[in-house]
Amino acid sequence: MGVDIQGKLRLALGSVKDHASIGKAMIYHHQHDGLSSIEIAVLRATGHDNGTIDDKYMHEILFLVSNYPGSIPFLAERISRRLGKTKDYLVALKTLVLIHRLLRGGNRSFEKELCKAHVSGHLQISIRCFTKNDSDPSLSFLHKYAAYLEERMNWLINQAGKLEPVMSKGLEFLRYDEKSIDMVFRTLPKCQVLIDRVLECSPTHDILHSDHNLAQAAMSNTLRESFQVYMTFSEGIAALVNMYFDLTASAKGLACEILKKASMQSQKLHDLYESCKKIVENKNLEYPFVQIISMDHIMALDQFGSPQNQFAASHISKLPQISSHFKRSKDIELVLAAKEDQKNEEKIDINFSPTLYSWTLETKISKVWVLFEDEAPKESQVFPEQQKHGDVYALNDIEIEYNRASVFLNPFSSSIDTKV
């Protein structure tokens, strides 16, 4: 019963404070009705009541700002003042949710101006009145959500509706390979930083239900954005793996660190989404499938990219000349076959040396006699004088005997004696 009385007393005192603040706004800005209306809308949107932010106040703020050019810095200052002075936990959380919704609800121009206001210091996401206390889940969530919004200010929604990090002007890349490098070493680390902030916001069941619907709204918006960031994150990981063996030694070291962190993040993000499916009440959230990156795969990639293995890989194209020094393996056969297929498409180089054929080559040209009739030959269809060398045959000094002369000669043979 005491909890109900305390809650009612908080609401009553909060209502008095809200009315007093609104009255001051009307007096101080009576000569600027537009600015006064903006401050009043902010105060009403972040009132002491237990409800979420009313959509009508959101629309009112956006409408007023659009009709008063240059008013975004003023809006940012009023929000910062509200957040910095309040000692009420729900008002602080509601103000943070307001900032988040303004970032998502306005047009691209409004979002850019709000981010500029943050850079210039007009918008300060400060909750200095609340001492960070890990033993209090509500206060801990408040600080972590504020940290997420701080990092979120470095991201913008592009024309396609995707969230992307803000990049410095003049650093755009035009070529495909440059764009891949930009994705891996600039965009991907920014994705990892924002994903860390998302993981820190992992709520408990008690927080989402004790704060009425405010924490639910905060987590819903955060999860929606994390889905988009995860897609960019996945694209960056794929690009990194594709270019890994073309990187320098120092770049490979950095790439491995990125991949190791990505492995831990993918597992944690998977667990977070599974947890939120149970405790976040928003049913419109479309959770992506998180592909967990195995640490064993990363270690194998790191070992294969070491200088010793890199030396061996760099000499695969020269394997026919030094074949006696390598032990045959299935991996080398596959790599060699792929390289030879590519070369054969460009130019057919006929070479009959035993050294060359000591390695299996994929070819579409048959090395056997072909009969056009159904009668089977008395002798084997394989050259009888072929000497097996490895998995293929040498083609020197060939002598073939068939009971018929109607045959199709192998074009690879230079001199063949047939006896009919």
C-alpha positions in Angstrom: 0.0 0.0 0.0 2.9 2.3 0.8 4.2 1.9 -2.8 0.9 3.1 -4.2 0.9 6.2 -2.0 4.5 7.0 -3.0 3.7 6.6 -6.6 0.7 8.9 -6.4 2.7 11.5 -4.5 5.4 11.4 -7.2 2.8 11.9 -9.9 1.2 14.8 -8.0 4.5 16.6 -7.4 5.5 15.9 -11.0 2.3 17.4 -12.3 2.9 20.6 -10.3 6.5 20.8 -11.7 5.3 20.3 -15.2 2.7 23.1 -14.9 5.3 25.4 -13.4 7.8 24.7 -16.2 5.1 25.3 -18.8 4.1 28.6 -17.2 7.7 29.8 -17.2 8.1 28.9 -20.8 5.0 31.0 -21.7 6.4 34.0 -19.7 10.0 33.9 -20.9 9.2 33.4 -24.6 6.0 35.4 -24.9 7.6 37.5 -27.7 8.6 34.3 -29.6 5.5 32.2 -29.8 7.1 29.6 -32.0 10.0 29.0 -29.7 7.7 29.0 -26.7 5.5 26.4 -28.4 8.5 24.2 -29.0 9.5 24.2 -25.4 6.0 23.6 -24.2 5.7 20.6 -26.5 9.0 19.2 -25.2 7.8 19.6 -21.6 4.4 17.9 -22.3 6.1 15.1 -24.2 8.4 14.3 -21.3 5.9 14.8 -18.5 6.0 13.0 -15.1 3.1 10.7 -16.0 3.7 7.0 -16.4 2.6 6.8 -20.0 4.7 6.7 -23.2 5.3 9.8 -25.4 2.1 10.8 -27.0 2.3 10.9 -30.8 0.6 14.2 -31.0 3.5 15.9 -29.2 5.9 14.3 -31.6 4.0 15.6 -34.6 3.7 19.0 -32.9 7.4 19.3 -32.3 8.3 18.3 -35.9 5.6 20.7 -37.3 6.8 23.6 -35.2 10.5 23.1 -36.1 9.7 22.8 -39.8 7.9 26.2 -39.7 10.7 28.0 -37.8 14.0 27.7 -39.7 17.0 27.6 -37.4 15.0 26.5 -34.4 16.7 23.0 -34.2 19.5 24.3 -32.0 16.9 25.8 -29.6 15.0 22.5 -29.6 18.3 20.7 -28.8 19.0 23.1 -25.9 15.5 22.6 -24.4 15.8 18.8 -24.6 19.3 19.0 -23.0 18.0 21.2 -20.3 15.1 18.9 -19.5 17.4 15.9 -19.4 20.2 17.5 -17.3 17.9 19.0 -14.6 15.4 16.3 -13.9 15.9 13.9 -11.0 13.0 11.7 -12.0 14.1 8.5 -13.6 11.0 8.1 -15.8 11.3 11.7 -17.1 15.0 11.1 -18.0 14.1 7.8 -19.8 11.2 9.5 -21.6 13.5 12.3 -22.7 16.0 9.8 -24.1 13.2 8.1 -25.9 12.1 11.4 -27.3 15.6 12.0 -28.7 15.6 8.6 -30.3 12.2 9.0 -31.8 13.1 12.5 -33.2 16.1 10.9 -34.9 13.9 8.2 -36.5 10.8 10.3 -37.1 12.0 13.4 -38.9 13.2 13.7 -42.4 16.9 13.3 -43.4 17.5 17.1 -43.2 16.1 17.3 -39.7 18.2 14.3 -38.6 21.4 15.8 -40.0 20.7 19.1 -38.2 20.0 17.3 -34.9 23.3 15.4 -35.3 25.0 18.7 -36.0 23.5 20.2 -32.8 25.0 17.3 -30.9 28.4 17.9 -32.4 28.2 21.6 -31.7 27.2 21.0 -28.0 23.6 22.2 -28.2 22.3 18.7 -27.7 23.9 17.0 -24.7 22.9 13.5 -23.7 23.9 13.9 -20.1 22.3 12.2 -17.1 24.6 13.5 -14.5 21.9 13.7 -11.9 21.7 9.9 -11.8 24.7 8.1 -10.3 25.6 5.0 -12.2 24.8 2.0 -10.0 25.1 -1.5 -11.5 23.2 -2.9 -8.5 20.1 -1.0 -9.7 19.0 -2.5 -13.0 16.8 0.6 -13.9 19.7 3.1 -13.5 22.1 0.8 -15.2 19.7 0.5 -18.2 19.3 4.3 -18.3 23.1 4.9 -18.5 23.5 2.2 -21.1 20.7 3.5 -23.2 22.2 7.0 -23.1 25.5 5.6 -24.2 23.8 3.9 -27.1 22.2 7.2 -28.2 25.6 8.9 -28.0 27.0 6.4 -30.5 23.8 6.5 -32.5 24.4 10.2 -33.2 27.3 9.1 -35.4 24.8 7.3 -37.7 22.3 8.6 -40.3 19.4 7.0 -42.2 20.2 7.1 -45.9 17.9 7.5 -48.8 17.3 3.8 -49.0 16.1 3.8 -45.3 19.2 2.0 -44.1 21.3 3.1 -41.1 24.8 4.0 -42.1 27.7 5.6 -40.2 28.6 9.2 -40.8 31.8 9.5 -42.9 34.1 12.4 -43.4 33.7 14.3 -46.7 36.3 13.7 -49.4 36.9 10.1 -48.5 34.4 8.5 -50.9 35.6 5.6 -52.9 34.7 4.9 -56.5 36.4 1.7 -57.4 35.0 -1.6 -56.3 38.1 -2.7 -54.5 38.3 0.6 -52.7 34.7 0.3 -51.6 35.4 -3.1 -50.2 38.3 -1.8 -48.2 36.1 1.1 -47.0 33.5 -1.5 -45.9 36.0 -3.6 -44.0 38.3 -1.2 -42.3 36.0 1.8 -41.7 32.3 0.7 -41.7 32.7 -2.7 -40.1 34.5 -1.4 -36.9 31.8 1.3 -36.5 29.2 -1.5 -36.8 31.0 -3.4 -34.0 31.0 -0.4 -31.7 27.3 0.2 -32.1 26.6 -3.5 -31.7 28.5 -3.4 -28.4 26.2 -0.6 -27.2 23.2 -2.7 -28.2 24.5 -5.7 -26.3 25.1 -3.5 -23.2 21.4 -2.5 -23.3 20.3 -6.0 -22.8 17.3 -5.6 -20.4 15.9 -7.8 -17.8 12.3 -8.9 -17.5 11.8 -6.7 -14.4 13.0 -3.5 -16.1 10.6 -4.0 -19.1 7.7 -4.4 -16.8 8.5 -2.0 -13.9 8.9 1.0 -16.2 5.6 0.6 -17.8 6.1 0.9 -21.5 9.0 3.3 -21.7 11.7 0.6 -21.6 9.7 -1.4 -24.1 9.7 1.5 -26.5 13.4 2.1 -25.9 14.3 -1.5 -26.6 12.0 -1.8 -29.6 13.6 1.2 -31.4 17.1 -0.1 -30.4 16.4 -3.6 -31.8 15.0 -2.2 -35.0 18.2 -0.3 -35.7 20.4 -3.2 -34.6 18.7 -5.4 -37.3 19.9 -2.9 -40.0 23.3 -2.6 -38.5 23.7 -6.4 -38.3 23.0 -6.6 -42.1 25.8 -4.2 -42.8 27.9 -6.1 -40.3 27.4 -9.3 -42.2 28.3 -7.7 -45.5 31.5 -6.4 -44.0 32.5 -9.8 -42.6 31.8 -11.4 -46.0 33.9 -8.8 -47.8 36.7 -9.2 -45.2 36.9 -13.0 -45.7 36.9 -12.6 -49.5 39.9 -10.2 -49.5 41.8 -11.7 -46.6 44.5 -13.5 -48.6 45.2 -10.4 -50.7 46.0 -8.3 -47.6 49.4 -7.4 -46.3 50.7 -9.0 -43.1 49.8 -6.0 -40.9 46.4 -5.8 -42.5 45.8 -9.5 -41.8 46.6 -9.0 -38.2 44.0 -6.2 -38.0 41.5 -8.4 -39.9 42.0 -11.3 -37.5 41.3 -9.0 -34.5 38.1 -7.8 -36.2 37.0 -11.4 -36.9 37.7 -12.5 -33.4 35.6 -9.7 -32.0 32.9 -10.5 -34.5 32.8 -14.1 -33.4 32.1 -13.1 -29.8 29.6 -10.5 -30.9 27.6 -12.9 -33.1 27.1 -15.3 -30.2 26.0 -12.5 -27.8 23.8 -10.9 -30.4 22.1 -14.3 -31.1 21.5 -14.7 -27.3 20.1 -11.2 -27.0 17.6 -11.6 -29.8 16.5 -15.0 -28.4 16.0 -13.3 -25.0 14.2 -10.3 -26.4 11.8 -12.5 -28.4 10.4 -13.6 -25.0 10.4 -10.3 -23.0 9.9 -7.6 -25.6 6.2 -7.3 -26.3 6.5 -5.7 -29.7 5.3 -8.4 -32.2 6.2 -6.3 -35.3 9.9 -6.9 -34.8 11.4 -9.1 -37.6 14.4 -10.6 -36.0 17.1 -11.6 -38.5 18.9 -15.0 -38.4 22.2 -14.4 -36.7 25.0 -16.5 -38.3 27.3 -17.4 -35.4 31.0 -17.1 -36.5 33.1 -20.0 -35.2 36.4 -19.1 -33.5 37.8 -22.3 -34.9 37.3 -21.1 -38.4 39.0 -17.8 -37.6 42.0 -19.6 -36.1 42.3 -21.8 -39.2 42.1 -18.7 -41.4 44.8 -17.1 -39.4 47.1 -20.1 -39.6 46.6 -20.6 -43.3 47.4 -16.9 -43.8 50.7 -17.2 -41.9 54.0 -16.5 -43.8 54.9 -20.2 -44.0 51.5 -21.3 -45.5 51.3 -18.1 -47.5 54.6 -19.1 -49.2 53.2 -22.5 -50.1 50.0 -21.0 -51.4 51.9 -18.5 -53.6 53.7 -21.3 -55.4 50.7 -23.3 -56.3 50.8 -21.9 -59.8 54.3 -23.3 -60.2 53.5 -26.8 -58.9 54.2 -28.6 -62.2 57.9 -27.6 -62.1 58.4 -28.5 -58.5 55.9 -31.2 -58.1 58.5 -33.7 -56.7 58.9 -31.5 -53.6 55.2 -31.5 -52.6 53.1 -34.2 -51.2 49.9 -34.6 -53.2 46.7 -33.5 -51.4 43.1 -33.1 -52.3 43.3 -29.3 -51.6 46.2 -28.8 -54.0 44.4 -30.8 -56.7 41.3 -28.6 -56.4 43.2 -25.4 -56.4 45.4 -26.5 -59.4 42.3 -27.7 -61.4 40.6 -24.3 -60.9 43.6 -22.4 -62.0 44.2 -24.6 -65.0 40.5 -24.3 -66.1 40.9 -20.6 -66.1 44.1 -20.7 -68.1 42.7 -23.2 -70.7 39.8 -20.8 -71.4 42.3 -18.1 -72.4 44.9 -20.2 -74.2 45.5 -23.9 -74.8 49.1 -24.8 -74.2 50.0 -28.3 -75.3 52.9 -29.8 -73.4 53.6 -33.5 -73.1 56.4 -33.5 -70.6 56.0 -36.1 -67.8 56.6 -33.4 -65.3 53.5 -31.5 -66.3 51.3 -34.5 -66.3 52.4 -35.6 -62.9 49.5 -33.4 -61.7 45.9 -34.0 -62.5 44.5 -31.5 -65.0 40.9 -31.1 -65.8 40.3 -31.2 -69.6 37.4 -31.7 -71.9 39.6 -33.4 -74.6 39.6 -37.2 -74.3 42.9 -39.1 -74.3 41.4 -42.4 -75.5 40.3 -43.9 -78.8 36.6 -43.5 -79.5 34.7 -46.0 -81.7 31.7 -44.9 -83.7 30.2 -48.4 -83.9 28.8 -50.5 -81.1 31.4 -53.3 -81.6 33.8 -53.4 -78.7 37.6 -53.5 -79.6 39.5 -56.6 -78.8 42.1 -54.6 -77.1 41.7 -52.1 -74.3 40.5 -48.6 -75.3 43.3 -47.1 -73.3 46.7 -46.7 -74.9 48.5 -49.9 -74.1 51.9 -48.3 -74.0 50.9 -45.5 -71.6 53.1 -45.5 -68.5 51.3 -44.6 -65.4 53.0 -41.6 -63.7 51.1 -40.5 -60.5 47.4 -40.4 -61.5 47.8 -39.7 -65.2 49.7 -41.3 -68.1 52.7 -40.3 -70.2 52.1 -40.2 -73.9 55.5 -41.0 -75.3 56.3 -43.8 -77.9 52.6 -44.8 -78.3 51.7 -47.8 -80.3 48.1 -48.8 -80.6 46.5 -51.9 -82.3 42.9 -52.3 -83.1 41.0 -54.7 -85.3 39.4 -51.9 -87.2 40.7 -48.8 -88.9 37.5 -46.7 -88.4 38.7 -44.8 -85.4 39.0 -41.2 -84.2 42.6 -40.3 -83.4 43.6 -38.5 -80.3 44.8 -35.0 -81.4 47.3 -35.0 -78.6 49.5 -37.7 -80.3 52.2 -36.5 -82.7 53.1 -39.9 -84.3 50.9 -43.0 -83.9 51.4 -46.3 -85.7 48.2 -48.3 -86.3 48.0 -51.8 -87.5 44.7 -52.9 -89.0 
